[in-house]
């Protein structure tokens, strides 16, 4: 394997490593185990609210830290050490979940929040390293490849965990409780092992001579506010990624409250992973044909339909169908948003700008789950909680259309290769 390909594989393997947390813990095992074991004495609407608010709190921590730490990483040339620190925090929190006893929902929420901060915080620096491993012309393909590999790796460890939980005796475990604890441990070990190649093969960006204080951070805020393409992209991204992230995080809890069986929910989420793997690769190719922006529009249109569909869902087979449809588009929307943004920012400030990118994503993560929890509590109707997310996909897509590129380019790499001159720069 030539050195450039090896570097891109090593970078993508970090997604393979940590996506197991997203699938097994964040989306499935924690919400289910929280309802069935740690918080089974709580009313359903209350446990939904606590889960949503914990997701929001974790997002708020990352939101506040990401821009400043991103700027610091650029100035000191230390994206990889920050990535390592947040990854270790996430791994430690995940291991801690395996030790919480029945009824211990406050401690479970605390450790879940810690592990979520580690997971989401690490992504800011992982995303920023995209500019170290891919040129502008490669960014759509490499970003899509990273998400595809992440979904495949996350799917494989999730498949192992599903088999573990559904058939604990086959693995020498007493019951599903013991199997779920073992699954938390397996996710942490998987994350730690497959994150290692990035630290060996992906080069660190050299430090920049600028300072990294609050004044410099405020200067970047002003530059972003004056840079029309970056500003408009971040506004649109904030809105639509809010809807997608909330849909991913709260889908299992939604299905549980609809009365669907735990086994059915786990199998549906497993389906999502293996549909998302080829679909993410397909979106990378689609972007080369019609442009990243139009490809994102397609994904958002599908997600809008899913949000409306959720209100009418009645059967487990419908939940399976919805999971497959989400799997077809979620990786494409995420990967092409990342590569689109990477092409319209200064490469030397990738850590700082991706800090703001993740700031926006986490600010969405603060609002979305909190909104779902609030709608569930105030309306007393779980079905209504997902429907408002459709508005975010429509509004976010419209804001994305306001990003003006020089020459009006829309196809392939040209979609984000050049932007209008920024006012006030």
N, C-alpha and C positions, 0 to 999 in steps of 0.2 A: 504494500500500500504506500502510495507516495505521501510525503510529509503533510501536504495540505489536506488531503483526504483524511489522514489520520487525525489531524487537528480537529477537523469538523466532526468526525466520529466521536472523539473524546469529549468535545463540547456537547454533542447530542446525548451522550450517555449520562450526563447529569440529569437530563430530563427523564431518561429511562430509570434513573435512581430514585428521584424524588416524586415522580408521578405515582408511585405506589402509595405514597401518603395521601395524595389527592383522591385516588380511587378507593383504597381500602379503608382509610381512616376518616378523612374529611367528609366524603360523600356518603359512605355506606356504614362501616362498622361503628363509628362513634355515634351517629344519630340513632341507629337501631339499638345499640347496647345501652345508650343513655335512656331511651324510652323504656326498654324491657328490663333493665337491671338496676342502673344507678338511680333513675328518677321515676320508677314505676309507681310510686305513691303520689306523684304530682298529677293534677289534671292535664289533659292533653294540650289544651291551648296554652297553659302555663309553661309546660316543658318546651313547646315550640317557641314561645317568647324568649325563654332563657337561652335556648340554642341560638336563636337569631341574634340576640343581644351579645352573646359571647363572640360570635363571628364578627359582629360589628366592632366590638372592643379590640379584638386582635387586629382588624383592619385599621382601626384608628392609630394604634401604636406604630404599625408599619408606615402608615400614611405620614405620620409626623417625623419619623426617622429617615425615611428613604431619600428625600432630596438632599438633606445635609450630609448624610453618609455617602451618597453618590458623589457629591462634590468633593468630599474629603478623599474618596477613593481615586478620583481623577488626579487630584493635586499630588497625592503621595504614590500613585501607581500601585494601589493595593486592593484592586477589586477582588482578587482571588482570596486573600485573607479574610475579607468581610464575608465573602461567599461561604468560606469554611466555618466562620464563627456562627452565622445564622443556621447553616446546615446542622452543626453540632447541637445547637439549641433545639431545633426541631426533632432531631434524633433522640435527644435526652427526654424531651416532653413525651414523645411517643412511647419510649420505654417505660416512663412513669405511669402511663395509663394502664399498663399490665398489672400494676400493684394495687389499684383502687378497689376497695371492697364494696359489697352490695349496699345500696342506699347512699353511697358517698358522692352524691351529685355535685356538691360544691367543689371538692377536690378534683373531681373528674373535669369539671368545666375549667378550673384553673390550669390544669395540665394541658387540656385541649387548647386553651388560649395560648399557652406558651409554645406548644408545638406548631400552632398555626402561625404565630409570629415568626418562628424559625423558617417555616416553609415559604411564606409569602415574602419575608425579608430577603431570603436567599435569591428569589427570582429577580429582584432588581439588578443584582450583580451578574447573574446568569444571562439575563437579557442584554445587559451592556456589553458583555463579551462577544456578542454576535458580530460587532464591527471588527473584532480581532480575527475572526475566522472566516468572514465572507466579504467579498467586494459588493458594491452596490448592485452589480448585475447578478450576483449569486444570492442576494439576500432573501428573495422570495423562496427559492428552492431550498436553501439551507435552513431557513426558519421553519418552513413546512416540514422538512425532514426531521428537525428537532422535535416538533410536536408529534409527528408520526411515531418516531422512536419512543417518545415518552408514553404515548398511548399503548404501544405494544408492550413495553416493559411494565407499565402499570397494570396492563391487562393480565400479564403472566403471573405477577405476584398476587394480583387479585384472584385469579383462577385458583392458585394454590390456597389462598386464604378461604375462598368459597368452599373448596373441597374439605378444608380443615374444619370449618364451622358446620357444614352439613353432615360430615361423616367423622366426628371426633374419635370414635372408637377405632376406626381404621388407622389412626395415627397414635394409638395408645393413650388417648386422652379421655378423661372421665365423662365430659359433657360439653355442651356448647359454650358454657361459661369459660371453662379451661381452654377450649379451642380459640375463643375470641382473644383471651389474654395472650396465647401463643401467637396469634395473628399480629397483634401489636408489636411483639418482639420481632417477628419476621420482617415486617415493614421497616423497622429501624435498622436491622442488619442489612437488608437489601439496599437501603438508602446509603448507608455508610460505605458499603463495598463498591458500588458502581459509580459513586461520585469521584473515586480516586483518579481515574484516567485524566479528567479535566485538569487536575492540579499538576499532573506531570507533563502533559502535551500541549495545553493551550497557553500561548504566551501572554504575559501580563503587559498591558499598555504602559509605556514609559510615563513617569510623573510629569506634570505640567508645572511651569514655574510660578503660576498664580497662587495667591493665598486661598484659604478655604474657610473664611470666617463668615459671620452672618451678613456682613456688608456685601461680600462677593456673592453670597447666595441670593440676596435681595437684587443684586445687579442681574443675575440670571433670570429671576422672576420678571424683571422689567423687560429683558430681552425677549423672553417667551411671549409676554403680553403684547410686545410690538411686532413680533414675527407672525404675520397673519396665517401662513400655512400651518405652523406648529400650533399656534393658539386654537385655530378652528378644528384641527384634528383632535387635539386633546379634549375639547368640549364635546365633540361627537363621540369620541371613544369613552369618555366618562359616562355618558348616558347609556350607550348600548352595552358596554361591558358590565355595567351595573345589572342589567337584566339577565345577561348570560351567566354571570357569576352567581347571582342569586338563584337562578333556575337550577344550576348545578348543585349548589350547596343544600338547597331545601327540597329537592325533588323526592328524596327518599322519605323525609319526614312527611311530605305531602301525601305520598302513596300510603304510608303507614296509617295516616289519619283517615284515608279513604277506605281502610279495612283490608288492604291487600296483604297477603301473607309475607312474612320476612323472606322466605325462600324465593318467592316470586320477585321481590324487590332486588335481592342480590343478583339473581339471574338476569334481570333486565339491565342492571348497571354493568354486569359483565359483558352483555351484548354491546353496550355502548362503546366499551374499550376496543373491541375487535372490529367494530364498524368504523370507528374513528381513525384507526391506523391507516387503511388504504384511502379513506376519504381525505385525510390531511395531505397525503401525497398527491391525491388528485387535485386538490385546491391549489397546490403549488404549480402544477401543470396548467390548470385553468387560468391562473394569474398571468402566466406567460402568453396565453392566447387572447384574453379579453381585458387584462389589467387587474391589479390587486383591488382597486376600489370597486369595480363592478362585481368582482367575486365576493367581496364583503357584502355588498348590497344583496346578492343572492342569498347568502347565509342569513342575513337579518330578516329578509322576507319570510323565509322558512320558519325562523324562530318566532316571528309575530303570529304565524298560524298556530304554532304549538301552544303559545300562551292562551289563545282563545279556545283551543281544543281542550285544554286542561279542565275548563269548567264543566264540560259535557262528559268527561271520562267516567266510566262506570265499571269496567271490567279489567282484569289483569292483562288480558290480551291487548287491550287498548293501551295500557301502560307500556307493554313491550314495544308496540308500534311507535309510540311517542319517543321511547328511549332510542330506537333505531334512527328515527328522523333527526333527533338532536345530535346523535353521533355522526351523522352525515355532514353536519355543517359546523359544529362547535370548534373543531381543530382548525378548520380553514379560517374562520373569523379571527381566532386568536393569533394564529401564525402570521397571517397577512397583515393584521394590524401592527404586529411587532416589526415586520420587515418594511412596511410602508413608513413607519415612524423612523426606523433606522436610516432611511435614505434621505430624510428631510432635516436631519440634525447635524451639527458639527461633530465629526468622529472623535476629535480630541476631547470633547465634553460628553462622551457617550454615557459615562457613569452618572454624571449630574443630570443629564436630560432623561435618562431612563429612570433615575430616581423620581423625577416629576411624573414620568409615565406611570410608574407604580404608585406614586402618590395619588394620581387620578384614579387608578384602578382600585386602590384601597379605600379612597373616599367613597367610591361607588359601593364597595363592600361594606362600608359603614351604613349607608343608607338603605340598600336593597334588603338585606336580611331583617333589619329593624322594621322596614315597611311591611314585610311579609308577616312578622310577628304581630305588629300593631293591627293589621287588617284582620288577622285571625282572632285576636282578642276582642276588638271592637265590634266586629260583625257577628262573631260566633259561628261563622260559616267558613270552614276550611277551603271550600272550593273557590271562594272569591280571592284568596290570598295570592294566587299565581297570575290571574288574569291581568292586573294592572301592569305587569312587566311588559306586555305587548306594546304599550305606549313608548317605553324606553327604546325599543328596537326601531320604531318608526321615527321618533325624534332624533335618535342618534344617527340614523342613516341620513336624515335630512341635513344635519349639521356636518356630516362627513362630505356631503355634496358641496358644501361651502368652502372646502379646501381648494384654493386656486393654484394650479401648477403652471409653471412657465410653459407657454406653447400649447397648453391644454392637453398634454399627453395623457393617454389613458391605458395604453397597451404595454403589458410586460414590464421590464425594468424601467422603461421611460415613464411609467406611471408616477414614480416618485423620485426620479433622478434629478430633477431640477425644480426649483420653486421660485415663486415671485420674489423679488428683492424685498427684504424686510424693512418696514418703516422704522426709522430711528436707530438703525444698527450702524 
